[in-house]
């Protein structure tokens, strides 16, 4: 068996990375794609490796000849690489193809060793490696029957998103027998080029064969890691997927989201509602997608009206943000004087303020719990102009009941300072909506009160980037409305707020379902030998690690062995002084929570998945 590698393309979408070199010379974590591929091929029993070169081909040839002087590498040159596509590159190598069984690969691929071995070791004479369709995939798709026969090759032009449940993406690794090459593929390849030209893809020939008759190629679905690198984002993802475990964890943590690019990753780090929105609401959003995509959103006047309707408060009391983060930035960077902050907490607030102007309160107990009385006692003699309370707190899950908050608001009013309450998770509390401070009467009674709420977290729509701040301090609200961009909310977020009222009952049911799941998950986590689960009224649990388990090691182990991401609290302020280790675990749905519990039990018992 021989290997043929197609490496003539220009890789225009990679911009500066391919300005003076062909795509397979690209480095991923310090290793060139071609070196990685040749290293993997060297483990196979191959008679030779044929590489079709084109763009910057002389550089590639010189590099490989010097680095692998004893390797059996042959080169075929596509001198019109800028006017042709890979069908012509393969046609140029047809003489080699006709001589023996062939492993066909494209040079812009990166994959695990086991994937190549699967192709070679397959009992099928002719096999196409395929992977179940995922959103990041682009290019040729196939449909297969129950016997793994490829029944159709689907080019880009025929792709239908409505059919993606049935699609498999070709990995662009094929194993062909000499008999198939000589008696089927090459005759069709010649005819296709003569009739339809040279600027096509070689898989189009396979598509023609399947349309005429059974092509005789079996699909081999794979489950391992692979990636096709076409642009700079692909490069970044490939560098993450194929990094060392430590580097992979670091890169994922530093991306701060966008985890949909890693479909196998199960995210227990970021915090959302697993039961809302329901399918019908999503379908309504989808039905209006094109209109929302093509039309401008409204300005702040309309969006504050919608937000007021959403939460049942007056329009003039509310400012809408592109996520709560935009409003936190505006609020904190314009804040005057010192601010009281309870640690550990959601650090977006203090990070937006001068550290010298933060008066810090650290609860002196292993649960990081505190009451309104604790805060009053601590801050009574402190010179602060504002007090920040995240309620329930993040990451501790500590909760101050509604009545105690009112008492605190009364005390704050007497001191003449501002009270900032972030109640992004309050709907998950045991009393749910009864604990909210988003009420006109409360806002009017306490004009020093500011209530922040992230719609992303409790309503399960983080991609829409929606948040509000409410206060009857109209001067503050007006200033913040001027501070944010005139179109700070996109049409999708605006439309979501417009239609939410039809789905309020669904949301209430979702929160009820969530509370039940939280209790089930708490009991499961409490059964893990090295976890101490801290009580929470939010959609996450702060857990202390015992028995010498470190938060970093556990986070790394879950990611490496189980593709699960949790929050390592090591770097958060307020932890670590006494050597205790903590992680925060989001609460997802029953299926996902059971997977995490199983993974933790395996780790506790010293096993892997």
C-alpha positions as CSV (number, residue, x, y, z in Angstrom):
1,X,0.0,0.0,0.0
2,X,1.1,3.6,-0.8
3,X,-0.1,6.9,0.5
4,X,-0.9,9.9,-1.7
5,X,-1.0,13.3,-0.1
6,X,-2.7,16.3,-1.9
7,X,-0.7,19.4,-1.0
8,X,-0.9,21.8,-3.9
9,X,-3.5,24.3,-2.6
10,X,-2.8,27.9,-1.7
11,X,-4.7,28.2,1.6
12,X,-5.8,31.7,0.9
13,X,-8.2,31.8,3.9
14,X,-5.2,31.4,6.3
15,X,-3.9,34.8,5.2
16,X,-0.5,35.7,6.6
17,X,0.1,32.1,7.7
18,X,0.3,30.9,4.1
19,X,1.7,34.0,2.5
20,X,5.0,32.3,1.7
21,X,4.4,28.7,2.4
22,X,1.9,26.0,1.6
23,X,-0.7,25.0,4.1
24,X,0.8,21.7,5.3
25,X,3.9,23.7,6.4
26,X,1.7,25.3,9.0
27,X,2.7,24.7,12.6
28,X,0.2,23.5,15.2
29,X,1.6,23.7,18.7
30,X,5.1,23.9,17.2
31,X,4.8,20.9,14.8
32,X,4.2,21.3,11.1
33,X,1.2,19.5,9.7
34,X,3.3,17.7,7.2
35,X,5.8,16.5,9.8
36,X,3.0,15.2,12.0
37,X,1.4,13.4,9.1
38,X,4.6,11.8,7.9
39,X,5.4,10.7,11.4
40,X,2.0,9.0,11.6
41,X,2.5,7.4,8.1
42,X,5.9,6.1,9.2
43,X,4.2,3.7,11.6
44,X,2.4,2.0,8.7
45,X,3.8,-0.5,6.2
46,X,3.8,1.6,3.1
47,X,5.8,1.2,-0.1
48,X,6.1,4.9,-0.7
49,X,4.5,8.3,-0.1
50,X,3.5,10.4,-3.1
51,X,3.0,14.1,-2.5
52,X,1.3,16.4,-5.1
53,X,2.8,19.8,-4.7
54,X,1.9,23.2,-6.2
55,X,1.8,26.5,-4.4
56,X,5.3,27.1,-2.9
57,X,6.0,23.5,-3.9
58,X,9.8,24.0,-4.3
59,X,10.0,25.0,-0.6
60,X,8.0,22.0,0.5
61,X,10.0,19.6,-1.7
62,X,13.4,21.1,-0.4
63,X,12.3,20.9,3.2
64,X,11.1,17.3,3.0
65,X,14.1,16.1,1.0
66,X,16.5,17.5,3.5
67,X,14.6,16.4,6.6
68,X,13.7,12.9,5.3
69,X,16.6,11.9,3.1
70,X,16.0,8.1,3.5
71,X,12.2,8.2,3.2
72,X,10.5,6.9,0.1
73,X,8.9,10.2,-1.0
74,X,7.9,10.9,-4.6
75,X,6.7,14.3,-5.8
76,X,4.1,15.2,-8.4
77,X,3.9,18.8,-9.5
78,X,0.7,20.7,-10.2
79,X,2.0,23.7,-12.1
80,X,-1.5,25.2,-12.5
81,X,-2.5,24.9,-8.9
82,X,-4.0,28.5,-9.0
83,X,-6.4,27.5,-11.8
84,X,-7.3,24.0,-10.8
85,X,-8.6,22.1,-7.8
86,X,-7.8,18.9,-6.1
87,X,-9.4,16.8,-8.7
88,X,-6.7,17.8,-11.1
89,X,-4.0,17.2,-8.5
90,X,-5.2,13.6,-8.1
91,X,-5.5,13.2,-11.8
92,X,-1.8,14.1,-12.1
93,X,-1.0,11.3,-9.7
94,X,-3.1,8.8,-11.6
95,X,-0.1,6.8,-12.8
96,X,1.0,6.1,-9.2
97,X,-2.6,5.4,-8.2
98,X,-3.0,2.7,-10.8
99,X,0.0,0.7,-9.4
100,X,-1.2,-0.4,-5.9
101,X,-3.7,0.0,-3.1
102,X,-3.8,3.6,-1.9
103,X,-4.3,5.6,1.2
104,X,-5.5,9.1,0.1
105,X,-5.1,12.1,2.4
106,X,-5.4,15.8,2.2
107,X,-2.5,17.8,3.7
108,X,-4.5,20.3,5.8
109,X,-5.8,17.6,8.2
110,X,-4.7,16.9,11.8
111,X,-5.9,13.8,13.6
112,X,-5.2,11.2,16.3
113,X,-3.0,8.3,15.4
114,X,-5.9,5.9,15.9
115,X,-7.9,7.5,13.1
116,X,-5.3,6.6,10.4
117,X,-4.9,3.1,11.9
118,X,-8.6,2.6,11.6
119,X,-8.5,3.2,7.9
120,X,-5.6,0.9,7.3
121,X,-6.9,-1.9,9.5
122,X,-10.4,-1.8,8.2
123,X,-11.5,-5.1,6.7
124,X,-13.3,-3.2,3.9
125,X,-11.2,-2.9,0.7
126,X,-12.6,0.5,0.0
127,X,-13.4,2.8,2.9
128,X,-14.1,6.5,3.5
129,X,-13.6,7.8,7.0
130,X,-16.6,9.8,8.1
131,X,-17.7,11.6,11.2
132,X,-21.2,12.4,12.4
133,X,-22.1,16.0,11.3
134,X,-21.3,18.7,13.8
135,X,-21.8,22.5,13.3
136,X,-18.1,23.3,12.7
137,X,-17.9,21.0,9.7
138,X,-17.9,22.2,6.1
139,X,-17.5,20.5,2.8
140,X,-18.6,17.2,1.4
141,X,-21.2,15.2,3.3
142,X,-22.4,11.7,2.8
143,X,-25.5,9.7,3.7
144,X,-25.1,6.1,4.6
145,X,-27.4,3.1,5.0
146,X,-27.6,0.6,7.9
147,X,-24.8,-1.5,6.3
148,X,-22.4,1.5,6.1
149,X,-22.8,1.8,2.4
150,X,-22.4,5.3,1.1
151,X,-25.6,6.0,-0.8
152,X,-24.9,9.6,-1.7
153,X,-22.2,12.2,-1.7
154,X,-23.7,15.6,-0.9
155,X,-21.7,18.6,-2.2
156,X,-21.9,22.1,-0.6
157,X,-24.5,23.2,-3.1
158,X,-26.9,20.4,-2.2
159,X,-26.4,20.7,1.6
160,X,-29.6,21.1,3.6
161,X,-29.6,22.1,7.3
162,X,-32.9,20.3,7.6
163,X,-31.1,17.0,6.8
164,X,-28.1,17.3,9.1
165,X,-29.3,14.5,11.4
166,X,-28.6,12.1,8.6
167,X,-25.3,13.6,7.4
168,X,-21.7,12.4,7.9
169,X,-18.8,14.5,7.0
170,X,-16.0,13.0,5.0
171,X,-12.7,13.2,7.0
172,X,-10.9,13.3,3.6
173,X,-9.0,10.1,4.4
174,X,-9.8,7.2,2.0
175,X,-8.5,3.7,1.5
176,X,-8.9,2.4,-2.1
177,X,-8.0,-1.0,-3.5
178,X,-6.1,-1.1,-6.8
179,X,-9.0,-2.9,-8.4
180,X,-11.4,-0.1,-7.5
181,X,-8.9,2.5,-8.6
182,X,-8.2,1.0,-12.0
183,X,-11.7,-0.4,-12.9
184,X,-13.9,2.3,-11.4
185,X,-12.4,5.5,-10.1
186,X,-9.8,6.4,-12.8
187,X,-12.1,5.9,-15.8
188,X,-14.7,8.1,-14.2
189,X,-12.0,10.6,-13.2
190,X,-10.8,10.9,-16.8
191,X,-14.4,11.3,-18.1
192,X,-15.3,13.9,-15.4
193,X,-12.3,16.1,-16.1
194,X,-12.9,16.0,-19.9
195,X,-16.6,16.9,-19.5
196,X,-16.7,19.2,-16.4
197,X,-13.2,20.5,-16.1
198,X,-10.3,20.6,-13.7
199,X,-11.6,23.1,-11.1
200,X,-13.6,20.6,-9.1
201,X,-13.2,18.2,-6.1
202,X,-12.2,14.6,-6.5
203,X,-15.1,13.5,-4.3
204,X,-17.4,14.7,-7.1
205,X,-16.2,11.6,-9.0
206,X,-17.3,9.4,-6.2
207,X,-20.6,11.1,-6.2
208,X,-21.1,10.3,-9.9
209,X,-20.2,6.7,-9.3
210,X,-22.8,6.4,-6.5
211,X,-25.5,8.0,-8.7
212,X,-24.9,5.5,-11.4
213,X,-24.4,2.4,-9.3
214,X,-23.3,1.2,-6.0
215,X,-19.8,2.7,-5.6
216,X,-18.6,-0.1,-3.4
217,X,-17.2,2.2,-0.7
218,X,-18.0,1.6,2.9
219,X,-18.2,4.4,5.4
220,X,-16.2,4.0,8.5
221,X,-17.6,6.3,11.2
222,X,-15.0,7.5,13.7
223,X,-15.2,9.0,17.1
224,X,-11.7,10.3,17.6
225,X,-10.4,13.9,17.4
226,X,-9.6,15.3,14.0
227,X,-9.8,18.8,12.4
228,X,-9.5,20.3,8.9
229,X,-7.6,23.6,9.0
230,X,-8.9,26.1,6.5
231,X,-8.7,29.4,8.4
232,X,-7.2,31.1,11.4
233,X,-10.1,30.0,13.7
234,X,-9.6,26.4,12.6
235,X,-6.0,26.8,13.5
236,X,-6.8,28.1,17.0
237,X,-9.3,25.2,17.6
238,X,-6.8,22.6,16.3
239,X,-4.1,24.1,18.6
240,X,-6.6,23.6,21.5
241,X,-7.8,20.1,20.6
242,X,-4.3,18.8,20.0
243,X,-2.5,20.6,22.9
244,X,-1.0,18.8,25.9
245,X,-3.6,18.4,28.6
246,X,-2.3,21.3,30.6
247,X,-2.2,23.6,27.6
248,X,-5.6,22.4,26.4
249,X,-7.1,23.3,29.7
250,X,-5.4,26.7,29.7
251,X,-6.5,27.6,26.2
252,X,-10.1,26.6,26.8
253,X,-10.2,28.6,30.1
254,X,-8.8,31.6,28.3
255,X,-11.4,31.6,25.6
256,X,-14.1,32.5,28.1
257,X,-16.8,30.7,26.2
258,X,-17.5,29.7,22.6
259,X,-17.5,26.1,23.7
260,X,-19.9,25.2,20.9
261,X,-16.7,24.9,18.8
262,X,-15.8,21.9,20.8
263,X,-18.9,19.7,20.4
264,X,-17.6,16.9,22.6
265,X,-17.0,19.3,25.5
266,X,-19.6,19.2,28.3
267,X,-19.6,22.6,30.0
268,X,-20.1,22.6,33.8
269,X,-18.3,25.9,34.1
270,X,-20.7,28.5,32.7
271,X,-24.0,29.0,34.3
272,X,-27.4,28.9,32.5
273,X,-30.9,27.5,32.9
274,X,-30.9,23.9,31.4
275,X,-34.7,23.9,31.0
276,X,-35.5,27.2,29.3
277,X,-36.3,28.4,26.7
278,X,-38.5,25.6,25.5
279,X,-38.7,24.3,22.0
280,X,-41.7,26.4,20.9
281,X,-40.0,29.6,21.8
282,X,-36.9,28.6,20.0
283,X,-39.0,27.7,16.9
284,X,-40.6,31.2,17.0
285,X,-37.1,32.8,17.1
286,X,-36.1,30.5,14.1
287,X,-39.2,31.4,12.1
288,X,-38.2,35.1,12.3
289,X,-34.5,34.6,11.8
290,X,-34.1,36.2,8.4
291,X,-36.1,39.3,9.3
292,X,-34.2,39.8,12.5
293,X,-30.9,39.2,10.6
294,X,-31.7,41.8,8.0
295,X,-33.4,44.5,10.0
296,X,-31.9,47.1,12.4
297,X,-32.8,46.7,16.1
298,X,-34.5,49.5,18.0
299,X,-32.8,52.0,20.2
300,X,-32.7,52.2,24.0
301,X,-36.2,53.8,24.2
302,X,-38.0,50.7,22.8
303,X,-35.7,48.2,24.5
304,X,-36.1,49.7,27.9
305,X,-39.9,49.6,27.3
306,X,-39.6,45.9,26.5
307,X,-37.4,45.2,29.5
308,X,-39.9,47.1,31.7
309,X,-42.7,44.9,30.4
310,X,-40.5,41.8,30.8
311,X,-40.0,42.4,34.5
312,X,-43.1,44.5,35.3
313,X,-41.3,47.7,36.2
314,X,-41.5,51.2,34.7
315,X,-39.6,52.0,31.6
316,X,-37.8,55.0,33.1
317,X,-36.4,52.8,35.9
318,X,-34.5,50.4,33.6
319,X,-31.5,50.4,31.3
320,X,-30.8,47.4,29.0
321,X,-27.3,46.2,28.4
322,X,-25.5,44.0,26.0
323,X,-25.2,41.4,28.8
324,X,-25.0,42.5,32.4
325,X,-21.3,42.9,31.8
326,X,-21.8,46.1,29.7
327,X,-23.8,47.6,32.6
328,X,-21.4,46.5,35.2
329,X,-18.6,48.3,33.3
330,X,-20.7,51.4,33.1
331,X,-21.7,51.3,36.7
332,X,-18.4,50.5,38.2
333,X,-16.1,52.7,36.1
334,X,-18.2,55.7,37.0
335,X,-18.5,54.9,40.6
336,X,-17.2,57.4,43.1
337,X,-15.8,56.5,46.5
338,X,-15.2,53.2,48.2
339,X,-17.3,50.1,47.7
340,X,-17.9,47.2,50.0
341,X,-17.5,43.8,48.4
342,X,-17.9,40.3,49.9
343,X,-15.3,37.8,48.8
344,X,-15.2,35.4,47.1
345,X,-17.6,36.9,44.5
346,X,-18.3,37.5,40.9
347,X,-15.1,39.4,40.0
348,X,-16.4,41.4,37.1
349,X,-17.5,44.1,39.6
350,X,-14.3,44.6,41.6
351,X,-12.2,44.1,38.4
352,X,-13.9,47.3,37.1
353,X,-12.9,49.3,40.1
354,X,-9.7,50.6,41.7
355,X,-8.6,47.9,44.2
356,X,-7.5,50.5,46.7
357,X,-11.1,51.7,46.9
358,X,-12.6,48.3,47.7
359,X,-13.4,47.4,51.3
360,X,-13.3,43.6,51.5
361,X,-15.4,41.4,53.7
362,X,-14.3,37.7,54.0
363,X,-16.7,35.4,55.8
364,X,-14.8,33.5,58.5
365,X,-16.3,30.1,57.8
366,X,-15.6,27.2,55.4
367,X,-19.0,27.7,53.6
368,X,-18.4,31.4,52.9
369,X,-21.8,32.1,54.3
370,X,-23.0,35.4,55.7
371,X,-26.2,37.1,56.8
372,X,-27.5,40.7,56.5
373,X,-26.5,41.1,60.2
374,X,-23.0,40.1,59.4
375,X,-22.7,42.8,56.8
376,X,-24.3,45.4,59.0
377,X,-21.9,44.6,61.8
378,X,-18.8,44.6,59.5
379,X,-19.6,47.7,57.4
380,X,-21.1,49.9,60.2
381,X,-17.9,51.7,60.8
382,X,-16.5,51.5,57.3
383,X,-16.3,54.5,55.0
384,X,-18.1,53.2,51.9
385,X,-20.3,54.9,49.4
386,X,-21.8,51.6,48.0
387,X,-22.3,48.1,49.1
388,X,-22.3,45.3,46.5
389,X,-24.2,42.0,47.2
390,X,-24.5,39.2,44.6
391,X,-27.6,37.3,45.8
392,X,-27.3,34.3,45.5
393,X,-23.6,34.9,45.6
394,X,-21.2,33.5,43.0
395,X,-19.5,31.1,43.6
396,X,-20.6,30.3,47.1
397,X,-24.4,30.2,46.5
398,X,-25.0,32.0,49.7
399,X,-28.4,33.6,49.9
400,X,-29.9,36.5,51.9
401,X,-33.7,36.1,52.2
402,X,-36.0,38.8,51.0
403,X,-37.0,40.1,54.4
404,X,-33.4,40.4,55.5
405,X,-32.5,42.3,52.3
406,X,-35.3,44.8,53.0
407,X,-33.8,45.3,56.5
408,X,-30.4,45.8,54.9
409,X,-31.9,48.3,52.5
410,X,-33.4,50.2,55.4
411,X,-30.0,50.3,57.1
412,X,-28.2,51.4,53.9
413,X,-30.8,54.2,53.5
414,X,-29.9,55.5,57.0
415,X,-26.2,55.5,56.1
416,X,-27.0,57.4,52.8
417,X,-25.1,55.0,50.6
418,X,-25.9,53.0,47.5
419,X,-27.0,49.3,47.6
420,X,-26.2,47.3,44.5
421,X,-27.9,43.9,44.4
422,X,-27.1,41.5,41.6
423,X,-30.0,39.0,41.6
424,X,-29.0,37.2,38.4
425,X,-29.7,33.8,40.1
426,X,-32.6,34.7,42.3
427,X,-35.2,32.9,40.3
428,X,-33.5,29.6,41.3
429,X,-34.0,30.3,45.0
430,X,-36.4,28.2,46.9
431,X,-39.0,31.0,46.9
432,X,-38.2,31.9,43.3
433,X,-39.9,35.0,42.0
434,X,-41.1,36.0,45.4
435,X,-37.5,36.9,46.3
436,X,-36.9,39.4,43.5
437,X,-36.4,43.1,44.2
438,X,-37.5,44.1,40.7
439,X,-40.7,45.8,41.9
440,X,-41.8,49.4,41.4
441,X,-42.8,49.9,45.0
442,X,-39.4,48.8,46.3
443,X,-37.4,50.8,43.7
444,X,-39.4,53.9,44.6
445,X,-39.1,53.3,48.4
446,X,-35.4,52.9,48.1
447,X,-34.0,55.2,45.4
448,X,-30.5,54.3,46.6
449,X,-31.2,50.7,45.5
450,X,-29.8,49.4,42.1
451,X,-30.8,45.9,41.0
452,X,-28.7,44.1,38.3
453,X,-30.0,41.1,36.5
454,X,-28.4,39.0,33.8
455,X,-31.0,37.5,31.5
456,X,-28.4,35.1,30.2
457,X,-28.0,33.0,33.3
458,X,-31.5,32.3,34.6
459,X,-33.2,32.4,31.2
460,X,-30.8,30.2,29.4
461,X,-30.0,32.6,26.5
462,X,-26.3,33.7,27.0
463,X,-25.8,34.0,23.2
464,X,-28.3,36.9,23.1
465,X,-26.2,39.0,25.6
466,X,-29.0,40.6,27.6
467,X,-29.0,42.2,31.0
468,X,-30.7,45.0,32.9
469,X,-30.1,47.5,35.7
470,X,-33.1,48.9,37.5
471,X,-33.3,51.9,39.9
472,X,-35.6,54.8,40.6
473,X,-32.5,57.0,40.6
474,X,-33.4,58.4,37.2
475,X,-30.2,60.4,37.0
476,X,-28.2,57.2,37.2
477,X,-30.4,55.5,34.7
478,X,-30.2,58.4,32.2
479,X,-26.4,58.6,32.5
480,X,-26.0,54.9,31.9
481,X,-28.4,55.0,28.9
482,X,-26.1,57.7,27.4
483,X,-23.0,55.7,28.3
484,X,-23.9,52.6,26.3
485,X,-24.0,52.4,22.5
486,X,-27.2,53.6,20.7
487,X,-27.7,50.1,19.3
488,X,-26.3,48.0,22.0
489,X,-28.9,45.3,21.7
490,X,-29.2,43.3,18.5
491,X,-32.6,42.4,16.9
492,X,-32.5,38.8,18.2
493,X,-32.3,40.1,21.8
494,X,-35.0,42.7,21.2
495,X,-37.3,40.1,19.7
496,X,-36.7,37.7,22.5
497,X,-37.8,40.3,25.0
498,X,-40.8,41.1,22.9
499,X,-42.2,37.5,22.8
500,X,-41.1,36.4,26.3
501,X,-44.5,37.2,27.8
502,X,-46.1,34.3,25.9
503,X,-43.7,31.9,27.6
504,X,-43.7,33.1,31.2
505,X,-45.5,30.0,32.4
506,X,-43.0,27.8,30.7
507,X,-40.3,29.7,32.5
508,X,-42.0,29.2,35.9
509,X,-42.2,25.5,35.2
510,X,-38.6,25.4,34.1
511,X,-37.5,26.9,37.4
512,X,-39.6,24.4,39.4
513,X,-38.0,21.6,37.4
514,X,-34.6,23.0,38.0
515,X,-35.1,23.2,41.8
516,X,-36.0,19.5,41.9
517,X,-33.0,18.6,39.8
518,X,-30.7,20.7,42.1
519,X,-31.7,18.6,45.1
520,X,-31.2,15.3,43.1
521,X,-27.8,16.5,42.0
522,X,-26.8,17.7,45.5
523,X,-27.4,14.2,46.9
524,X,-25.4,12.6,44.1
525,X,-22.5,15.0,44.5
526,X,-22.6,14.5,48.3
527,X,-21.9,10.8,47.6
528,X,-18.5,11.5,46.0
529,X,-15.9,10.7,48.6
530,X,-13.6,13.7,48.0
531,X,-16.4,16.4,47.7
532,X,-18.0,18.5,50.4
533,X,-21.0,20.2,48.8
534,X,-21.8,23.7,50.1
535,X,-25.5,24.6,50.2
536,X,-26.6,26.7,47.3
537,X,-29.7,28.6,46.2
538,X,-28.3,29.2,42.7
539,X,-27.7,27.0,39.7
540,X,-24.3,25.8,40.8
541,X,-22.6,24.2,43.8
542,X,-19.3,25.3,45.3
543,X,-17.5,22.2,46.5
544,X,-14.6,21.8,48.8
545,X,-12.2,19.1,47.8
546,X,-11.0,16.8,50.5
547,X,-8.6,13.7,50.8
548,X,-5.8,15.7,49.3
549,X,-7.5,16.2,45.9
550,X,-6.4,19.5,44.2
551,X,-8.8,21.6,42.2
552,X,-6.4,21.9,39.3
553,X,-5.8,18.2,39.1
554,X,-9.5,17.4,39.3
555,X,-10.3,20.0,36.6
556,X,-7.6,18.7,34.4
557,X,-8.6,15.0,34.9
558,X,-12.2,15.7,34.0
559,X,-11.3,17.5,30.9
560,X,-8.6,15.1,29.7
561,X,-10.4,11.8,30.5
562,X,-14.1,12.8,30.2
563,X,-14.3,16.0,28.1
564,X,-16.0,17.8,31.0
565,X,-15.1,21.3,32.1
566,X,-15.7,22.6,35.6
567,X,-14.6,25.9,37.3
568,X,-11.3,25.7,39.2
569,X,-11.6,28.4,41.9
570,X,-7.9,28.5,42.6
571,X,-7.4,31.8,40.9
572,X,-10.4,33.5,42.4
573,X,-9.8,36.0,45.2
574,X,-11.0,34.9,48.6
575,X,-9.7,31.3,48.3
576,X,-6.5,29.6,49.1
577,X,-5.4,31.3,52.3
578,X,-5.9,28.2,54.4
579,X,-4.8,25.7,51.7
580,X,-8.4,24.5,51.1
581,X,-9.3,23.6,47.5
582,X,-12.6,24.5,45.8
583,X,-14.3,24.0,42.5
584,X,-17.6,25.3,41.2
585,X,-19.9,22.9,39.4
586,X,-22.8,24.2,37.3
587,X,-26.2,22.4,37.5
588,X,-27.3,21.0,34.1
589,X,-30.1,18.6,33.2
590,X,-30.6,15.1,34.5
591,X,-28.7,13.4,31.7
592,X,-25.6,15.7,31.9
593,X,-25.5,15.7,35.7
594,X,-25.6,11.9,35.7
595,X,-22.6,11.9,33.3
596,X,-20.6,14.1,35.6
597,X,-21.5,12.1,38.7
598,X,-20.4,8.9,36.9
599,X,-17.1,10.6,35.9
600,X,-16.4,11.7,39.5
601,X,-17.1,8.2,40.8
602,X,-14.7,6.8,38.3
603,X,-12.0,9.2,39.4
604,X,-12.8,8.4,43.0
605,X,-12.3,4.7,42.2
606,X,-9.1,5.3,40.3
607,X,-10.5,4.6,36.9
608,X,-11.0,6.2,33.5
609,X,-13.9,6.4,31.1
